[in-house]
Every structure is written in C-alpha cells, then in structure tokens.
Amino acid sequence: MIEIKNKQIVIDGKPMLIMCGEIHYYRLERKDWQDRIDKLKDAGCNAVATYVPWLCHEPIEGQIDLDGHTRPELDLGGFIDLCEENGLYFFVRPGPFIMAEMKNEGIPYWVYEKHPEIIPVGWDGNDATTPTIDYLAPGFLAETKKWYQAIMGVVAPRLHTNKGNIIGVQLDNEIGMLSWVSNCPDLTENVIEDFAGWLVEKYDSSTLATRYPFDLTDPEVRVASFRSPSEEYAAELLRDLGHYMRNRFARYVAVLRDYAEEYGVKDIPFIVNIHGTGGGRGLTYPIGISQLYESYTQDEGYLSGSDIYFGDLDVATFQDLYLINGFMDAVHNPDQPLTSVEFNCGDGNFGETYGGRYDVSAADFKTRMCVAQGNRLINYYLFTGGYNYHIDEARGDGNGRIASTGERHGFAAPVNPEGKLNYTFPRMARSIKTMMAVSDKLASMDEERDAVSFAFIPDYYMTEYRYPSSTKMKEIIDNITMHRGAGAWEIMARAILLASYRFGSVDIQNKELDPKTTPSIIIPSARYMDRGVQKKLVTYLQNGGGILLYGEVPTFDMEGKPFQALADALNVTPGEVKFNKHGHHMSLTADGWAAPRPEIRTYFTQSFEIGENVDAIMRVTETEDVCGFDVKVGKGRAIVLATAYRCDLELFQKALENLGAKPGLTHDCEYHGIFSTSVSAGDERFIHLLNLDGFDKDIHLSHNGAALLEGRRLTLQSKDGVMLPVNVTYHEVKIVYSTAEIMQVAKDAFEFRLTQNADTISLETERNVLESDDYVLEKHGVKTIVTSKKHAKVDDKLVVRFA
C-alpha cells in the first residue's frame, strides 16, 4: 500500500525517501540495461524512472510494440522487471507528451495528421510557434485513451499494490509549458467555445456583458474577439484566460487519471510535474506552479514534482531553490509532500562546448537543500545518456532520428551514452548515499521554521498569455514582473537566508491567514493586487499579524482598476512612483530605527503622505519624500520599503525582529555565504549546512541562543555541505552530536564521513565502544567522546565499532 499523508510518502506503513535515476531504456541497447542499472545502484539510488515515448512504441497507428518484437530495446515490461530483479522501485512517465527532446515531444506524427483540428492557433489567428496540442480536443483524447489502454496494460500488473515495483505514474509532462514559453495560448475553435462556456458559468449575464461587450454566442465573433482582443477588455481577458487555463489543465489531468484507473492503475500516486526554471535561475518557475496547482490539488492521490534546471548552487542562486520549494509547499494540500521529478545533474556540457560546466557541488548542494525542505522523492535527470535511433520512415527533417539532439543523447549526464562516468558522478553519489544512510529518519522529518513566511501570490505569476498588441496587458505584466521576482528574491530572500532565517511560504491568495500560525509575512508587492488579497491582509494586520512589504503598496486591483484598501489601512496616501533617468540619480536616506545608514543609490521609489502614528524609516535624498515607513495597524504591524534597496542583512533582520521574528539556528561567520537549516522529528535533529563559497569558513553554531556541539568550532570546507546529527539514535546508541556525517549504519558499526582536522563524535550508550587506532576514546559513564586521529582532507572515512 502506498499512502500520501503528513507530507510523507508511506509505503507499506513506512515513510520512504525515494532517490531515482532517469534511464531511457529505449535509448540503450538491451544488453546495456544491466550496466546502467548497476551504476545507478552504485550511486545509491533505490528507484529508476523513465519516460515512455508513444512516438517510438506506436510509430504507425495501431501497430504498438511494448514487448520489443520490432526493436529489443522497446520491451518496457522487460526493463521494469529487470529493475525489480535489482531491488529497485520504478516511476513510469507515459505521457502522452514527454518532451525529452523527442520529435513532436513524443507524440506520433500520425496523431497530428489524422486530427489537424487539434493543432493550436495563436494570437491573431497565427499558427502556434510550438508543437503543443489542444489537450481537451475530442480527437486527441480518443487517441490518448487508446495509448493509455495499451501502456497501462503493461503498468497495472507491475504496480506495487499488485506486488510489483511501480510506485508512481506521471500524467503527461510539463503541461502548458510550450504555450507559456512562446506566449501563444491554445486558441482553437474548440478551446474558445469551451472558454466561452466557462465564462457563462463564472459570471452572471450583466457582469459578462460589461466585461466582454460582444456576442459570446456567435462563434465567428467570439473567435475573432478572443484571438485579437480590444483594449476595452484586454485586462479582463488576461485574468480570465489565465484562470480558465488552470481549470482546463486540471480537467485534462483528471481525464488522464480516469483513463489510467479505468485500465487498472489505481491506489498509487499520480504525479504532475512543474516546469519553469530557465537561464540558470528559478525566477520564472512559479509560472508553472500558477498554471498547474489546481491540477494537483484537485483531489487526493496527486503529487507535484519540480523540474530543477539550474546548475551551480551558489550565493547568486541558492535562494531560488529555497523559494520555489517553499512556493510549491504553499499551495499544496496538507498531506502533499515535495518531490522533484526532473532534478538536473551531470556536468552541464549540453552543447558539448565545455563552456557550461558545473562544479561538483551542484547536484550535492541541491540534493541537500531539497531533502532539508521536505522533498521525499528526487529523480536525477538525466542519469545516463543513450542514443537516438533512426525512425523507420524518415520525415525529411534533417536527421531522421527519434529526437533532435543528434545520434548521442544525454552527453552531459553523470553516465554518458557509452557508459563512462563523468567527473560529477562521485560527489553526486556521495550525497545520495549520505541521504540514504539515514533515510528512515529523513523520510519523516520536517524542516524547523522561524516565525516568518514568504508570501506567494499565484496570480502574480499568471502572466504567460499577453496579447502582443495590448498596452494594458503590458503595463500590468511589466509592473508585476518587476516586483514579483528579481528585486525581492535578490534582496530580501537572499538577505534573510544569509541572516540564518529558516522560513516557509504561504499562499496569501487562496489560503486563510492566521497570525497564530503565520506570525509575520514577507510580501513582494506590485502596484496591482487582487481586492480580496488586499482585504485579507488588512484583516490579518488587524488581528495581530506582521508584514514586511517590499516593492509598491498596491493602488490598483489585478485588472487595473483603482483600489487601495491596504494603503488606506496603513494610513498612507500613495504618491508618485519615480524611476531614475539620465541626469537624475535618486539616493535613499535612512530614518527612524533604520538610521544611521550610508546613503545608497536606488532606481525607483514610491512616495507617500503619511498619517498619524506612521513613522518614516526611509526617505528620498534631497526631496525627503517618504518611501519607507513603519506603522501599527490594529493589533499588528507593517514595515514597508517601497523602493529598491541593497542586500542589507542587518536592516532586514532588524525589520523582522521588530515584527517578532528571530532566527533560531545561527552562526558567527562574518563572511556569510552559508546556508543553514535543520530538520527534526521529536528530539532527533539534523543540521544542514552549505558553504556556498570557494574558501573554508570557521564557525560556531547556536540554537535558540544555546551553543551547539558543546561550543566546538566547526570548519566548513569550501563548496562543501554537511548534515550533522543531533540526538539521533540507532541500535541503542544515541549520537548526541557529531562534526562528521553518518554514511552507513549497522548494528555493530557506524561509518562516518569526516569533515574536520580532528572530528568529534559524542555518543550516549550502555554498549561498549571498541577502541581503534583511528580514534581516541574518552568515556564518562554512558557518555563517550570519539575524537578522530584522521585529517578529513587526507582520509575522510571513519568507522566506529561497538561490542
């Protein structure tokens, strides 16, 4: 039995941590399957994942090969069974879309040729620029159902619930991504008819007539009006089309699940993956969450899975991963855990130029952060490369293969197409083995959080459908984009993480806000904010909540209509928003409790007339206009910085402390560049530390003001991560603390990875700790201090044995 509960994946009653590697069986000769599986096991993984390409298995309509009778490597059942023989779980991803650089994203050519009506039409009736499909087109669904009937016939008998090894099925892949990246919504006649029906259900007739002043019942009129919208209703369309697409994607996912269950695949997690990282950053990732959160929260039994595609995790990017994990969790149902189903690994040499190489810390750091934040499944993508074989019937497309990447595919993977390990494999394997050594603990541990959350507003990321000719859409989207990500992520999020805050996220659009459970909130705020959200924040403040707002205090709702309930509650009158221009270089002067601080340059300010009991904390130099203030609202308090500030750790920490939020897990390194958090269950805890810089750092750790590790100094090696146990018990031995990581646990011996020049391991046990030439023992009753004689940079393996 597989259950999703308490943010855990529970298999046969035990919480599990699943570490997968993606192996494309169809891109390997069958004789190489076992070799790649062996390497996956050597890396410490306990599961295999794969796409199932419809294009390969049914290149000609009705001629399906799932048993390898046309090509041996297409024997999907044989591959799944081989993984089971190797003691591995299996995660299957049957599409119908799979992407994976496949032609048509994995859809057979004949589907398009047979059903031309499913091919999308974009703005102004132009052809779609990406090969997506009208997901709910009857013709496409009919063909997809037949594909699911075939593929689920292989999957169903091999489910874990049927004593097989399959523990999860992904439904489609990156739904809505192709439309987003091209700003080309699916506007077929079928979609527009469905959209019109959705509008009729959502709004009463008078409201609808005001929002859309044309005849929705006339097919020709509505097609023309929605494909080439007028400015009169452009802002309304931007909002309604985004909400409709969420609903449409959710209905599509529900249809796929119905098909799967009809053909016997049930009582296991159905997974929807989220796209959105790009350019080595996560700033656009929440667009995918916005598009798909209704799909995976619509019912029990769903999991969401991230696509993590940025390379090195360093001081420039680490807050991206932390935030997007938080945003995913913010919209989840209470039982849903985090997972990552495309977790980029390897050396980053995708173009075979050697110009995009990753540091060996890349996959290691991302693994540690994701596990610390509660990811229960990670799928390393792509674990091993392979080959794209020739299509039997060439299409004259320039290469004649199943994919567009040439003959070799996945040459940046930790295991290349020929089976050779690249330089990233050992460090990736080390981190996987570290997590798996204590996976029984980690699988049920939750991150410990301080009294602050980062706000997520899904509609701030509902910007994927902008009519190119609309000025109104552009004004709204440009302002929201300016404030939702770069400024707040680069300044506030990075600052508070470097100041050692551990924080979650809260969906302030869809979830209730209670100061008792969410004492303070950081809000990246734009000029536009939904009326309901503004009112909710006012109530939250009045009931005792704390807000740190960065950006602009909203003066309009999301459709550009004047609305400033939040500003009114803050007792301020918003004035002009100014930007720097040639010959005008604004600076900021700190005031109130924020002073004294050096004046700094800024590129924008929003000024205010402030009322009584509103204290200025930031002013525009020379004009002295107020652009930052502190005000009590009811039982609560708001601190506002309506400008672009620098990454001032002390300023943002002081602001949060004024709101009652203090960091619990702290260190004393003046050079920063350290990510720190902790996970716990009961009294057991692991402390996660990442040194994001390329030099060693000496630190002392404290938790809620009390020294950790008995006050011992800890050296974090350059670009290294550690997961330190605190009060962790195995086999009647409590590890009170350790400066070394646990790498393996057996009844008679614990293996550690050393991290210091002389590591210390403090144990409490009535068992006898055996002496060794590798360490010194100090015994004090049931307490034993083990001090390693090895220097970690010379030999980092230590085994402590017990009688």
Beta strands, then each sheet from edge to edge (+ up, - down):
strand 1: 2-5
strand 2: 8-11
strand 3: 14-15
strand 4: 18-22
strand 5: 47-51
strand 6: 89-93
strand 7: 166-170
strand 8: 270-274
strand 9: 302-308
strand 10: 338-344
strand 11: 375-381
strand 12: 386-387
strand 13: 408-409
strand 14: 446-447
strand 15: 453-456
strand 16: 504-507
strand 17: 520-525
strand 18: 546-551
strand 19: 572-579
strand 20: 587-590
strand 21: 600-601
strand 22: 604-610
strand 23: 614-620
strand 24: 626-633
strand 25: 636-641
strand 26: 665-667
strand 27: 674-681
strand 28: 684-691
strand 29: 697-699
strand 30: 701-703
strand 31: 706-707
strand 32: 714-716
strand 33: 721-730
strand 34: 733-738
strand 35: 741-746
strand 36: 749-753
strand 37: 760-764
strand 38: 775-780
strand 39: 783-788
strand 40: 797-801
sheet 1: 1+ 2- 3+
sheet 2: 4+ 5+ 6+ 7+ 8+ 9+ 10+ 11+ 4+
sheet 3: 12+ 13-
sheet 4: 14+ 27- 28+ 33- 34+ 37- 39+ 38-
sheet 5: 16+ 15+ 17+ 18+ 25+ 24- 23+ 20- 21+
sheet 6: 19+ 22-
sheet 7: 26+ 30- 31+
sheet 8: 29+ 32-
sheet 9: 35+ 36- 40+
end
